[in-house]
Amino acid sequence: MKFSILILEGPYHHEAGDSAYRFVEAALRKGHEIRGIFFYHDGVYNVTKLMEPPSDDRNIAKRWSEIGAKGIDIVVCIAAAKRRGITPEIIVPNTRISGLGQLLEMAVDSDRLVTFGD
Amino acid sequence: MSDEEKVSKIMFVNRRAPHGSIYAYEGLEVKLIMGAFDQDLSAIFMDDAVLALKKGQDTSELGVKEFSATFRVLEDYGIEKIYVVEESLKERGLSVDELVIQPEVIPISKVAELMEQQDVLLSF
């Protein structure tokens, strides 16, 4: 099945991003396709490379960058990002900033759009 | 898009109060942007989201933007089908006359059927 993923909550603060990450990993392991991953609301904070968690904790942005390195399109909403000070200079490699049209394309081009948020 | 001809049925599901968090406001921004694309768009307001449509809001003391008037342009943005859940209005002592727009009032029992008809649900 072809999935797209929408993540709406901030990192560490909320489990939405962690659940999404596990979902993506499991889906790929089972041979499904991830068409794209889109970050909106406070979800845009998930890919800032300025995060520096304690060394015994997971680095959420780095994890997404590794998923992006597999060729999966990871998009941060430009409007939500601008509002929160997330710029192209501070996002991790293999992610990009673009518009909500990308979310629409992912959604209509997938069998399922799965939203992770409250 | 892989198939330029394909029109998807997309429903915006609104469940949150208008203020106190940014979900409702950024959810409105999604509607305005996606309205520019040629898809079959609809919106439903239920639970506390019905409060977002209430006439006569004044957010000046909250220090946040008052955006209820923007819901009036949704139709011009291609979101022609707008629904509000009857029970959600009633629970909050509201009638459809007190709203900034005149959506179709539907009972909660019809919501699942309506959602079932969609290709995509976007919940804010």
gemmi code that builds the backbone of each chain (N, CA, C; Angstrom):
import gemmi

chains = {
    "A": [
        ("MET", (0.839, -1.196, 0.000), (0.000, 0.000, 0.000), (0.882, 1.258, 0.000)),
        ("LYS", (0.347, 2.317, -0.582), (1.108, 3.570, -0.626), (0.563, 4.532, 0.447)),
        ("PHE", (1.438, 4.900, 1.376), (1.031, 5.771, 2.483), (1.659, 7.162, 2.375)),
        ("SER", (0.938, 8.165, 2.858), (1.567, 9.438, 3.196), (1.306, 9.705, 4.672)),
        ("ILE", (2.217, 10.474, 5.258), (2.189, 10.684, 6.703), (2.113, 12.178, 6.993)),
        ("LEU", (1.205, 12.556, 7.890), (1.087, 13.948, 8.327), (1.347, 14.007, 9.826)),
        ("ILE", (2.308, 14.832, 10.215), (2.700, 14.940, 11.629), (2.428, 16.365, 12.128)),
        ("LEU", (1.666, 16.456, 13.204), (1.147, 17.765, 13.627), (1.689, 18.276, 14.964)),
        ("GLU", (2.471, 17.456, 15.662), (2.901, 17.871, 17.009), (4.413, 17.992, 17.092)),
        ("GLY", (4.865, 18.743, 18.080), (6.287, 18.992, 18.254), (7.037, 17.779, 18.794)),
        ("PRO", (8.391, 17.767, 18.619), (9.208, 16.647, 19.079), (9.371, 16.658, 20.597)),
        ("TYR", (9.530, 15.480, 21.201), (9.769, 15.294, 22.644), (8.545, 15.665, 23.480)),
        ("HIS", (7.888, 16.761, 23.107), (6.714, 17.242, 23.808), (5.560, 16.251, 23.685)),
        ("HIS", (5.511, 15.534, 22.574), (4.338, 14.735, 22.228), (4.804, 13.472, 21.503)),
        ("GLU", (4.064, 12.375, 21.667), (4.513, 11.125, 21.063), (4.174, 10.993, 19.576)),
        ("ALA", (3.436, 11.980, 19.010), (2.968, 11.839, 17.626), (4.112, 11.528, 16.653)),
        ("GLY", (5.207, 12.278, 16.773), (6.341, 12.082, 15.864), (7.009, 10.725, 16.055)),
        ("ASP", (7.080, 10.268, 17.310), (7.657, 8.947, 17.596), (6.797, 7.845, 16.990)),
        ("SER", (5.485, 7.978, 17.176), (4.565, 6.969, 16.626), (4.666, 6.939, 15.108)),
        ("ALA", (4.757, 8.128, 14.512), (4.863, 8.218, 13.054), (6.137, 7.533, 12.577)),
        ("TYR", (7.227, 7.783, 13.294), (8.513, 7.177, 12.930), (8.418, 5.651, 12.964)),
        ("ARG", (7.819, 5.130, 14.032), (7.666, 3.669, 14.148), (6.750, 3.122, 13.048)),
        ("PHE", (5.713, 3.889, 12.733), (4.796, 3.480, 11.664), (5.551, 3.385, 10.328)),
        ("VAL", (6.345, 4.421, 10.053), (7.099, 4.462, 8.784), (8.070, 3.291, 8.711)),
        ("GLU", (8.800, 3.065, 9.803), (9.754, 1.948, 9.841), (9.062, 0.617, 9.588)),
        ("ALA", (7.926, 0.416, 10.286), (7.201, -0.850, 10.166), (6.634, -1.027, 8.757)),
        ("ALA", (6.100, 0.062, 8.205), (5.513, -0.010, 6.865), (6.581, -0.374, 5.832)),
        ("LEU", (7.762, 0.262, 5.955), (8.848, -0.023, 5.008), (9.306, -1.474, 5.144)),
        ("ARG", (9.398, -1.935, 6.391), (9.823, -3.308, 6.671), (8.873, -4.321, 6.026)),
        ("LYS", (7.591, -3.942, 6.001), (6.566, -4.835, 5.427), (6.452, -4.673, 3.910)),
        ("GLY", (7.285, -3.796, 3.335), (7.290, -3.657, 1.883), (6.304, -2.636, 1.332)),
        ("HIS", (5.724, -1.825, 2.225), (4.835, -0.773, 1.741), (5.663, 0.429, 1.262)),
        ("GLU", (4.987, 1.312, 0.528), (5.653, 2.526, 0.037), (5.223, 3.726, 0.875)),
        ("ILE", (6.192, 4.582, 1.210), (5.849, 5.852, 1.858), (6.004, 6.935, 0.791)),
        ("ARG", (4.913, 7.495, 0.352), (4.910, 8.488, -0.724), (5.539, 9.791, -0.247)),
        ("GLY", (5.277, 10.150, 1.021), (5.864, 11.373, 1.560), (5.483, 11.566, 3.014)),
        ("ILE", (6.235, 12.458, 3.659), (5.979, 12.797, 5.064), (5.881, 14.310, 5.147)),
        ("PHE", (4.802, 14.802, 5.756), (4.576, 16.249, 5.795), (4.448, 16.711, 7.245)),
        ("PHE", (5.148, 17.799, 7.574), (5.107, 18.365, 8.926), (4.325, 19.673, 8.931)),
        ("TYR", (3.353, 19.738, 9.864), (2.522, 20.950, 9.969), (2.347, 21.312, 11.451)),
        ("HIS", (1.742, 22.457, 11.718), (1.617, 22.976, 13.093), (3.022, 22.924, 13.757)),
        ("ASP", (3.064, 22.560, 15.072), (4.358, 22.461, 15.752), (5.198, 21.283, 15.244)),
        ("GLY", (4.611, 20.456, 14.386), (5.362, 19.354, 13.784), (6.608, 19.829, 13.055)),
        ("VAL", (6.604, 21.099, 12.617), (7.756, 21.619, 11.858), (9.046, 21.604, 12.688)),
        ("TYR", (8.905, 21.581, 14.030), (10.106, 21.570, 14.886), (10.847, 20.237, 14.863)),
        ("ASN", (10.218, 19.216, 14.296), (10.824, 17.883, 14.317), (12.115, 17.761, 13.513)),
        ("VAL", (12.341, 18.684, 12.582), (13.500, 18.513, 11.707), (14.542, 19.628, 11.847)),
        ("THR", (14.493, 20.371, 12.966), (15.532, 21.382, 13.123), (16.836, 20.738, 13.597)),
        ("LYS", (17.940, 21.117, 12.923), (19.221, 20.518, 13.309), (19.809, 21.209, 14.540)),
        ("LEU", (19.099, 22.218, 15.038), (19.584, 22.892, 16.245), (19.296, 22.069, 17.504)),
        ("MET", (18.469, 21.059, 17.382), (18.157, 20.259, 18.572), (19.379, 19.475, 19.018)),
        ("GLU", (19.584, 19.416, 20.322), (20.741, 18.714, 20.866), (20.305, 17.983, 22.136)),
        ("PRO", (19.598, 16.873, 21.954), (19.100, 16.152, 23.130), (20.237, 15.477, 23.887)),
        ("PRO", (20.021, 15.116, 25.164), (21.050, 14.380, 25.913), (21.457, 13.128, 25.146)),
        ("SER", (22.718, 12.704, 25.306), (23.253, 11.622, 24.455), (22.550, 10.289, 24.681)),
        ("ASP", (21.859, 10.120, 25.824), (21.158, 8.847, 26.047), (19.718, 8.867, 25.521)),
        ("ASP", (19.364, 9.946, 24.829), (18.008, 10.031, 24.262), (18.083, 9.969, 22.734)),
        ("ARG", (16.990, 9.711, 22.108), (16.918, 9.675, 20.649), (17.047, 11.090, 20.081)),
        ("ASN", (17.686, 11.202, 18.908), (17.728, 12.489, 18.219), (16.675, 12.445, 17.114)),
        ("ILE", (15.565, 13.086, 17.372), (14.393, 12.966, 16.504), (14.665, 13.514, 15.096)),
        ("ALA", (15.344, 14.651, 15.010), (15.615, 15.242, 13.692), (16.540, 14.344, 12.877)),
        ("LYS", (17.551, 13.788, 13.557), (18.512, 12.915, 12.882), (17.803, 11.675, 12.332)),
        ("ARG", (16.862, 11.151, 13.124), (16.089, 9.984, 12.669), (15.335, 10.283, 11.380)),
        ("TRP", (14.696, 11.474, 11.326), (13.948, 11.828, 10.108), (14.896, 12.014, 8.927)),
        ("SER", (16.075, 12.557, 9.217), (17.052, 12.759, 8.152), (17.460, 11.403, 7.553)),
        ("GLU", (17.585, 10.393, 8.429), (17.942, 9.054, 7.957), (16.816, 8.444, 7.112)),
        ("ILE", (15.586, 8.723, 7.493), (14.447, 8.252, 6.686), (14.471, 8.959, 5.318)),
        ("GLY", (14.777, 10.264, 5.347), (14.863, 11.028, 4.094), (15.964, 10.504, 3.186)),
        ("ALA", (17.042, 10.011, 3.809), (18.173, 9.487, 3.032), (17.781, 8.247, 2.229)),
        ("LYS", (16.694, 7.584, 2.630), (16.214, 6.419, 1.879), (15.454, 6.850, 0.619)),
        ("GLY", (15.364, 8.177, 0.408), (14.687, 8.665, -0.792), (13.233, 9.043, -0.559)),
        ("ILE", (12.809, 9.056, 0.714), (11.424, 9.428, 1.011), (11.334, 10.955, 1.131)),
        ("ASP", (10.357, 11.519, 0.455), (10.190, 12.973, 0.419), (9.677, 13.475, 1.783)),
        ("ILE", (10.466, 14.316, 2.442), (10.076, 14.862, 3.750), (9.923, 16.371, 3.616)),
        ("VAL", (8.713, 16.851, 3.819), (8.401, 18.243, 3.540), (7.885, 18.941, 4.797)),
        ("VAL", (8.425, 20.148, 5.029), (8.015, 20.987, 6.146), (7.199, 22.133, 5.566)),
        ("CYS", (6.028, 22.387, 6.125), (5.174, 23.455, 5.593), (5.837, 24.820, 5.754)),
        ("ILE", (5.910, 25.560, 4.663), (6.607, 26.849, 4.698), (5.899, 27.862, 5.586)),
        ("ALA", (4.581, 27.897, 5.552), (3.855, 28.895, 6.343), (4.013, 28.616, 7.839)),
        ("ALA", (3.866, 27.341, 8.211), (4.023, 26.956, 9.614), (5.467, 27.160, 10.059)),
        ("ALA", (6.414, 26.893, 9.162), (7.830, 27.036, 9.482), (8.216, 28.500, 9.687)),
        ("LYS", (7.748, 29.362, 8.800), (8.085, 30.795, 8.898), (7.585, 31.373, 10.216)),
        ("ARG", (6.361, 30.995, 10.570), (5.760, 31.493, 11.809), (6.620, 31.120, 13.017)),
        ("ARG", (7.301, 29.967, 12.934), (8.032, 29.435, 14.087), (9.549, 29.584, 13.958)),
        ("GLY", (10.018, 30.288, 12.956), (11.456, 30.534, 12.824), (12.247, 29.356, 12.289)),
        ("ILE", (11.568, 28.448, 11.614), (12.279, 27.318, 10.997), (12.606, 27.704, 9.551)),
        ("THR", (13.895, 27.765, 9.239), (14.330, 28.217, 7.914), (15.084, 27.089, 7.201)),
        ("PRO", (15.274, 27.209, 5.884), (16.007, 26.147, 5.153), (17.409, 25.913, 5.718)),
        ("GLU", (18.020, 26.956, 6.307), (19.381, 26.828, 6.830), (19.446, 25.912, 8.051)),
        ("ILE", (18.351, 25.793, 8.779), (18.434, 25.034, 10.041), (17.695, 23.695, 10.010)),
        ("ILE", (17.278, 23.264, 8.838), (16.652, 21.931, 8.815), (17.687, 20.878, 8.430)),
        ("VAL", (17.465, 19.667, 8.914), (18.431, 18.579, 8.687), (18.458, 18.176, 7.204)),
        ("PRO", (19.577, 17.575, 6.770), (19.668, 17.112, 5.371), (18.542, 16.131, 5.041)),
        ("ASN", (18.215, 16.057, 3.780), (17.196, 15.123, 3.261), (15.769, 15.529, 3.634)),
        ("THR", (15.598, 16.777, 4.036), (14.252, 17.317, 4.266), (14.182, 18.640, 3.497)),
        ("ARG", (12.979, 19.117, 3.230), (12.863, 20.375, 2.499), (11.646, 21.156, 2.965)),
        ("ILE", (11.673, 22.461, 2.694), (10.551, 23.321, 3.046), (9.765, 23.617, 1.781)),
        ("SER", (8.455, 23.415, 1.844), (7.621, 23.721, 0.679), (6.190, 24.001, 1.142)),
        ("GLY", (5.282, 24.127, 0.178), (3.934, 24.574, 0.504), (2.944, 23.456, 0.767)),
        ("LEU", (1.753, 23.873, 1.191), (0.684, 22.923, 1.504), (0.199, 22.152, 0.273)),
        ("GLY", (0.510, 22.666, -0.915), (0.165, 21.945, -2.135), (0.830, 20.574, -2.158)),
        ("GLN", (2.016, 20.500, -1.514), (2.726, 19.218, -1.444), (1.951, 18.203, -0.611)),
        ("LEU", (1.316, 18.686, 0.460), (0.491, 17.798, 1.295), (-0.691, 17.275, 0.481)),
        ("LEU", (-1.285, 18.178, -0.272), (-2.421, 17.784, -1.108), (-1.990, 16.709, -2.111)),
        ("GLU", (-0.841, 16.942, -2.750), (-0.352, 15.970, -3.734), (-0.083, 14.620, -3.098)),
        ("MET", (0.574, 14.661, -1.915), (0.843, 13.394, -1.213), (-0.468, 12.677, -0.913)),
        ("ALA", (-1.446, 13.436, -0.415), (-2.711, 12.839, 0.030), (-3.445, 12.180, -1.134)),
        ("VAL", (-3.551, 12.903, -2.251), (-4.347, 12.358, -3.354), (-3.591, 11.278, -4.124)),
        ("ASP", (-2.275, 11.237, -3.946), (-1.446, 10.271, -4.658), (-1.170, 9.014, -3.817)),
        ("SER", (-1.823, 8.899, -2.652), (-1.589, 7.752, -1.772), (-2.885, 6.976, -1.570)),
        ("ASP", (-2.721, 5.721, -1.146), (-3.915, 4.955, -0.764), (-4.456, 5.465, 0.568)),
        ("ARG", (-3.563, 5.839, 1.456), (-3.968, 6.327, 2.776), (-3.082, 7.490, 3.212)),
        ("LEU", (-3.718, 8.532, 3.744), (-2.971, 9.576, 4.459), (-3.183, 9.282, 5.944)),
        ("VAL", (-2.085, 9.081, 6.665), (-2.207, 8.766, 8.092), (-1.719, 9.967, 8.899)),
        ("THR", (-2.595, 10.500, 9.737), (-2.273, 11.693, 10.520), (-1.862, 11.305, 11.934)),
        ("PHE", (-0.760, 11.886, 12.396), (-0.311, 11.690, 13.771), (-0.393, 13.029, 14.501)),
        ("GLY", (-1.285, 13.104, 15.451), (-1.461, 14.342, 16.198), (-2.515, 14.144, 17.259)),
        ("ASP", (-2.848, 15.198, 17.960), (-3.867, 15.081, 19.006), (-5.242, 14.873, 18.412)),
    ],
    "B": [
        ("MET", (1.133, 15.577, -9.723), (0.198, 14.489, -9.442), (0.302, 13.434, -10.524)),
        ("SER", (0.153, 12.192, -10.120), (0.364, 11.103, -11.055), (-0.731, 11.103, -12.132)),
        ("ASP", (-1.928, 11.478, -11.743), (-3.030, 11.485, -12.691), (-3.710, 12.846, -12.639)),
        ("GLU", (-3.417, 13.684, -13.638), (-3.888, 15.073, -13.636), (-5.416, 15.174, -13.659)),
        ("GLU", (-6.065, 14.131, -14.186), (-7.515, 14.192, -14.355), (-8.268, 13.862, -13.062)),
        ("LYS", (-7.570, 13.177, -12.171), (-8.264, 12.646, -11.003), (-8.654, 13.753, -10.019)),
        ("VAL", (-9.929, 13.782, -9.673), (-10.391, 14.716, -8.647), (-10.678, 13.910, -7.381)),
        ("SER", (-10.044, 14.304, -6.296), (-10.249, 13.582, -5.037), (-11.252, 14.303, -4.166)),
        ("LYS", (-11.974, 13.533, -3.384), (-12.902, 14.107, -2.418), (-12.161, 14.282, -1.101)),
        ("ILE", (-11.999, 15.543, -0.726), (-11.231, 15.863, 0.482), (-12.137, 16.588, 1.470)),
        ("MET", (-12.181, 16.095, 2.697), (-13.000, 16.753, 3.720), (-12.117, 17.275, 4.851)),
        ("PHE", (-12.328, 18.540, 5.196), (-11.640, 19.137, 6.343), (-12.507, 18.921, 7.575)),
        ("VAL", (-11.969, 18.218, 8.538), (-12.725, 17.899, 9.747), (-12.268, 18.831, 10.868)),
        ("ASN", (-13.176, 19.690, 11.309), (-12.824, 20.688, 12.324), (-13.472, 20.316, 13.646)),
        ("ARG", (-12.640, 20.149, 14.686), (-13.169, 19.694, 15.973), (-12.739, 20.574, 17.137)),
        ("ARG", (-11.846, 21.544, 16.891), (-11.254, 22.297, 18.012), (-11.855, 23.679, 18.170)),
        ("ALA", (-11.761, 24.167, 19.388), (-12.168, 25.543, 19.662), (-11.284, 26.494, 18.863)),
        ("PRO", (-11.819, 27.671, 18.514), (-11.058, 28.583, 17.649), (-9.809, 29.172, 18.302)),
        ("HIS", (-9.861, 29.339, 19.605), (-8.714, 29.964, 20.280), (-8.231, 29.047, 21.400)),
        ("GLY", (-7.021, 29.330, 21.907), (-6.453, 28.457, 22.931), (-5.400, 27.538, 22.345)),
        ("SER", (-5.462, 27.318, 21.041), (-4.412, 26.589, 20.324), (-4.479, 27.060, 18.871)),
        ("ILE", (-3.459, 26.693, 18.090), (-3.395, 27.220, 16.724), (-4.061, 26.285, 15.704)),
        ("TYR", (-4.549, 25.134, 16.156), (-5.098, 24.152, 15.213), (-6.160, 24.753, 14.284)),
        ("ALA", (-7.121, 25.475, 14.864), (-8.225, 25.999, 14.054), (-7.721, 27.029, 13.038)),
        ("TYR", (-6.822, 27.916, 13.494), (-6.351, 28.973, 12.602), (-5.499, 28.404, 11.461)),
        ("GLU", (-4.538, 27.544, 11.801), (-3.719, 26.962, 10.724), (-4.549, 26.000, 9.869)),
        ("GLY", (-5.575, 25.414, 10.475), (-6.501, 24.585, 9.696), (-7.237, 25.409, 8.658)),
        ("LEU", (-7.562, 26.625, 9.015), (-8.205, 27.542, 8.068), (-7.246, 27.882, 6.924)),
        ("GLU", (-5.966, 28.073, 7.269), (-4.972, 28.364, 6.226), (-4.868, 27.214, 5.221)),
        ("VAL", (-4.985, 25.994, 5.725), (-4.937, 24.828, 4.824), (-6.106, 24.879, 3.838)),
        ("LYS", (-7.278, 25.231, 4.341), (-8.456, 25.302, 3.465), (-8.253, 26.345, 2.371)),
        ("LEU", (-7.714, 27.502, 2.748), (-7.546, 28.587, 1.780), (-6.535, 28.205, 0.693)),
        ("ILE", (-5.464, 27.539, 1.092), (-4.444, 27.129, 0.119), (-4.987, 26.012, -0.783)),
        ("MET", (-5.568, 25.000, -0.155), (-6.010, 23.845, -0.950), (-7.200, 24.186, -1.842)),
        ("GLY", (-7.887, 25.255, -1.492), (-8.996, 25.706, -2.324), (-8.539, 26.078, -3.725)),
        ("ALA", (-7.250, 26.413, -3.852), (-6.704, 26.819, -5.152), (-6.518, 25.631, -6.087)),
        ("PHE", (-6.570, 24.425, -5.519), (-6.377, 23.224, -6.341), (-7.738, 22.662, -6.724)),
        ("ASP", (-7.767, 22.042, -7.873), (-9.047, 21.600, -8.403), (-9.467, 20.253, -7.812)),
        ("GLN", (-9.945, 20.264, -6.591), (-10.391, 19.030, -5.952), (-11.813, 19.244, -5.432)),
        ("ASP", (-12.446, 18.147, -5.048), (-13.805, 18.212, -4.506), (-13.703, 18.385, -2.985)),
        ("LEU", (-13.818, 19.640, -2.540), (-13.534, 19.960, -1.137), (-14.797, 20.194, -0.328)),
        ("SER", (-14.779, 19.718, 0.901), (-15.867, 20.012, 1.829), (-15.283, 20.201, 3.225)),
        ("ALA", (-16.093, 20.758, 4.123), (-15.635, 20.972, 5.501), (-16.767, 20.646, 6.448)),
        ("ILE", (-16.407, 20.052, 7.581), (-17.414, 19.792, 8.608), (-16.938, 20.386, 9.934)),
        ("PHE", (-17.854, 21.022, 10.644), (-17.548, 21.605, 11.954), (-18.317, 20.832, 13.017)),
        ("MET", (-17.586, 20.303, 13.974), (-18.235, 19.547, 15.042), (-17.502, 19.803, 16.360)),
        ("ASP", (-18.086, 19.319, 17.455), (-17.530, 19.547, 18.794), (-17.280, 21.057, 18.987)),
        ("ASP", (-16.160, 21.413, 19.650), (-15.911, 22.828, 19.953), (-15.663, 23.679, 18.701)),
        ("ALA", (-15.414, 23.059, 17.565), (-15.147, 23.835, 16.346), (-16.353, 24.668, 15.910)),
        ("VAL", (-17.551, 24.299, 16.356), (-18.711, 25.116, 15.984), (-18.570, 26.529, 16.542)),
        ("LEU", (-17.817, 26.666, 17.630), (-17.616, 27.992, 18.236), (-16.823, 28.919, 17.316)),
        ("ALA", (-16.014, 28.340, 16.444), (-15.223, 29.149, 15.511), (-16.121, 29.929, 14.560)),
        ("LEU", (-17.330, 29.424, 14.359), (-18.245, 30.046, 13.395), (-19.188, 31.058, 14.043)),
        ("LYS", (-19.054, 31.243, 15.350), (-19.995, 32.119, 16.055), (-19.788, 33.584, 15.664)),
        ("LYS", (-20.911, 34.243, 15.401), (-20.881, 35.685, 15.073), (-20.449, 36.504, 16.287)),
        ("GLY", (-19.924, 37.696, 16.021), (-19.673, 38.664, 17.088), (-18.537, 38.318, 18.027)),
        ("GLN", (-17.523, 37.628, 17.519), (-16.375, 37.319, 18.376), (-15.485, 38.545, 18.535)),
        ("ASP", (-14.891, 38.682, 19.710), (-13.971, 39.793, 19.963), (-12.743, 39.218, 20.672)),
        ("THR", (-11.618, 39.175, 19.958), (-10.414, 38.570, 20.539), (-9.422, 39.630, 21.003)),
        ("SER", (-9.866, 40.908, 21.046), (-8.901, 41.977, 21.319), (-8.183, 41.775, 22.660)),
        ("GLU", (-8.894, 41.254, 23.651), (-8.224, 41.075, 24.947), (-7.384, 39.801, 25.009)),
        ("LEU", (-7.595, 38.920, 24.030), (-6.741, 37.730, 23.954), (-5.422, 38.065, 23.258)),
        ("GLY", (-5.431, 39.147, 22.473), (-4.227, 39.520, 21.728), (-3.945, 38.580, 20.560)),
        ("VAL", (-4.970, 37.911, 20.076), (-4.787, 37.057, 18.896), (-5.731, 37.508, 17.798)),
        ("LYS", (-5.429, 37.045, 16.577), (-6.203, 37.462, 15.423), (-7.638, 36.925, 15.479)),
        ("GLU", (-8.593, 37.763, 15.088), (-9.982, 37.311, 15.017), (-10.239, 36.913, 13.571)),
        ("PHE", (-10.466, 35.627, 13.340), (-10.513, 35.161, 11.949), (-11.860, 34.590, 11.527)),
        ("SER", (-12.893, 34.771, 12.360), (-14.174, 34.123, 12.020), (-14.741, 34.623, 10.684)),
        ("ALA", (-14.483, 35.905, 10.346), (-15.019, 36.453, 9.095), (-14.464, 35.715, 7.878)),
        ("THR", (-13.250, 35.169, 8.015), (-12.615, 34.482, 6.888), (-13.405, 33.249, 6.443)),
        ("PHE", (-14.174, 32.662, 7.364), (-14.965, 31.495, 6.977), (-15.975, 31.840, 5.872)),
        ("ARG", (-16.327, 33.132, 5.797), (-17.293, 33.554, 4.763), (-16.746, 33.391, 3.353)),
        ("VAL", (-15.428, 33.393, 3.195), (-14.868, 33.300, 1.840), (-14.615, 31.852, 1.406)),
        ("LEU", (-14.845, 30.898, 2.300), (-14.535, 29.496, 1.955), (-15.231, 29.052, 0.677)),
        ("GLU", (-16.479, 29.487, 0.537), (-17.233, 29.099, -0.652), (-16.541, 29.610, -1.921)),
        ("ASP", (-16.072, 30.871, -1.869), (-15.359, 31.436, -3.022), (-14.047, 30.703, -3.285)),
        ("TYR", (-13.521, 30.045, -2.265), (-12.269, 29.302, -2.411), (-12.520, 27.853, -2.825)),
        ("GLY", (-13.721, 27.562, -3.211), (-13.985, 26.226, -3.748), (-14.445, 25.198, -2.727)),
        ("ILE", (-14.676, 25.653, -1.494), (-15.201, 24.723, -0.485), (-16.688, 24.996, -0.367)),
        ("GLU", (-17.432, 24.353, -1.243), (-18.840, 24.705, -1.375), (-19.737, 23.935, -0.423)),
        ("LYS", (-19.275, 22.760, -0.025), (-20.089, 21.976, 0.900), (-19.546, 22.147, 2.320)),
        ("ILE", (-20.318, 22.828, 3.142), (-19.908, 23.026, 4.527), (-21.021, 22.523, 5.443)),
        ("TYR", (-20.637, 21.655, 6.369), (-21.601, 21.029, 7.263), (-21.298, 21.425, 8.707)),
        ("VAL", (-22.366, 21.483, 9.517), (-22.177, 21.666, 10.948), (-23.039, 20.628, 11.651)),
        ("VAL", (-22.516, 20.066, 12.726), (-23.228, 18.988, 13.413), (-24.231, 19.573, 14.411)),
        ("GLU", (-25.477, 19.152, 14.222), (-26.604, 19.659, 14.994), (-26.392, 19.525, 16.519)),
        ("GLU", (-25.960, 18.350, 16.940), (-25.768, 18.116, 18.379), (-24.691, 19.026, 18.958)),
        ("SER", (-23.635, 19.275, 18.173), (-22.543, 20.132, 18.664), (-23.043, 21.555, 18.884)),
        ("LEU", (-23.908, 22.028, 17.977), (-24.511, 23.356, 18.152), (-25.379, 23.379, 19.407)),
        ("LYS", (-26.250, 22.390, 19.503), (-27.223, 22.339, 20.598), (-26.538, 22.275, 21.964)),
        ("GLU", (-25.518, 21.431, 22.058), (-24.786, 21.288, 23.327), (-24.183, 22.606, 23.789)),
        ("ARG", (-23.912, 23.499, 22.828), (-23.285, 24.774, 23.175), (-24.281, 25.934, 23.130)),
        ("GLY", (-25.539, 25.600, 23.064), (-26.591, 26.625, 23.100), (-26.598, 27.524, 21.876)),
        ("LEU", (-26.123, 26.993, 20.729), (-26.046, 27.811, 19.513), (-27.099, 27.379, 18.502)),
        ("SER", (-27.531, 28.339, 17.708), (-28.383, 27.992, 16.566), (-27.649, 28.441, 15.308)),
        ("VAL", (-28.063, 27.919, 14.176), (-27.354, 28.209, 12.927), (-27.450, 29.702, 12.566)),
        ("ASP", (-28.474, 30.382, 13.051), (-28.614, 31.836, 12.795), (-27.512, 32.648, 13.473)),
        ("GLU", (-26.878, 32.067, 14.464), (-25.834, 32.799, 15.192), (-24.451, 32.603, 14.577)),
        ("LEU", (-24.404, 31.931, 13.419), (-23.110, 31.646, 12.793), (-22.804, 32.627, 11.662)),
        ("VAL", (-21.529, 32.825, 11.385), (-21.110, 33.755, 10.332), (-21.428, 33.228, 8.933)),
        ("ILE", (-21.620, 31.905, 8.815), (-22.030, 31.308, 7.540), (-23.256, 30.440, 7.801)),
        ("GLN", (-23.883, 30.006, 6.743), (-25.075, 29.162, 6.893), (-24.790, 27.766, 6.362)),
        ("PRO", (-24.074, 26.962, 7.150), (-23.748, 25.612, 6.673), (-24.956, 24.697, 6.725)),
        ("GLU", (-24.830, 23.561, 6.076), (-25.892, 22.559, 6.163), (-25.800, 21.880, 7.537)),
        ("VAL", (-26.930, 21.866, 8.251), (-26.942, 21.256, 9.583), (-27.266, 19.772, 9.437)),
        ("ILE", (-26.386, 18.932, 9.961), (-26.632, 17.485, 9.855), (-26.543, 16.844, 11.242)),
        ("PRO", (-27.290, 15.764, 11.476), (-27.177, 15.070, 12.761), (-25.879, 14.280, 12.832)),
        ("ILE", (-25.400, 14.043, 14.035), (-24.128, 13.323, 14.220), (-24.193, 11.929, 13.577)),
        ("SER", (-25.386, 11.377, 13.502), (-25.551, 10.027, 12.932), (-25.207, 9.968, 11.442)),
        ("LYS", (-25.157, 11.120, 10.784), (-24.847, 11.149, 9.340), (-23.347, 11.332, 9.062)),
        ("VAL", (-22.584, 11.657, 10.110), (-21.182, 12.040, 9.891), (-20.343, 10.884, 9.339)),
        ("ALA", (-20.532, 9.699, 9.904), (-19.716, 8.556, 9.473), (-19.928, 8.272, 7.980)),
        ("GLU", (-21.188, 8.347, 7.563), (-21.533, 8.092, 6.165), (-20.845, 9.107, 5.240)),
        ("LEU", (-20.883, 10.360, 5.665), (-20.264, 11.438, 4.899), (-18.741, 11.222, 4.793)),
        ("MET", (-18.132, 10.826, 5.918), (-16.688, 10.591, 5.928), (-16.331, 9.394, 5.055)),
        ("GLU", (-17.189, 8.409, 5.060), (-16.975, 7.191, 4.283), (-16.863, 7.505, 2.786)),
        ("GLN", (-17.548, 8.569, 2.343), (-17.552, 8.931, 0.917), (-16.273, 9.648, 0.476)),
        ("GLN", (-15.414, 10.024, 1.447), (-14.239, 10.836, 1.115), (-13.034, 9.977, 0.732)),
        ("ASP", (-12.145, 10.572, -0.072), (-10.850, 9.942, -0.330), (-9.851, 10.317, 0.752)),
        ("VAL", (-9.941, 11.567, 1.219), (-8.977, 12.075, 2.201), (-9.719, 12.848, 3.282)),
        ("LEU", (-9.337, 12.590, 4.542), (-9.845, 13.399, 5.651), (-8.667, 14.149, 6.257)),
        ("LEU", (-8.816, 15.461, 6.390), (-7.773, 16.263, 7.036), (-8.371, 16.877, 8.288)),
        ("SER", (-7.833, 16.494, 9.432), (-8.431, 16.868, 10.703), (-7.572, 17.899, 11.430)),
        ("PHE", (-8.202, 19.035, 11.774), (-7.452, 20.081, 12.491), (-8.225, 20.548, 13.708)),
    ],
}
model = gemmi.Model(1)
for chain_id, residues in chains.items():
    chain = gemmi.Chain(chain_id)
    for i, (resn, *xyz) in enumerate(residues, 1):
        res = gemmi.Residue()
        res.name, res.seqid = resn, gemmi.SeqId(i, " ")
        for name, pos in zip(("N", "CA", "C"), xyz):
            atom = gemmi.Atom()
            atom.name, atom.element = name, gemmi.Element(name[0])
            atom.pos, atom.b_iso = gemmi.Position(*pos), 0.0
            res.add_atom(atom)
        chain.add_residue(res)
    model.add_chain(chain)
structure = gemmi.Structure()
structure.add_model(model)
structure.setup_entities()
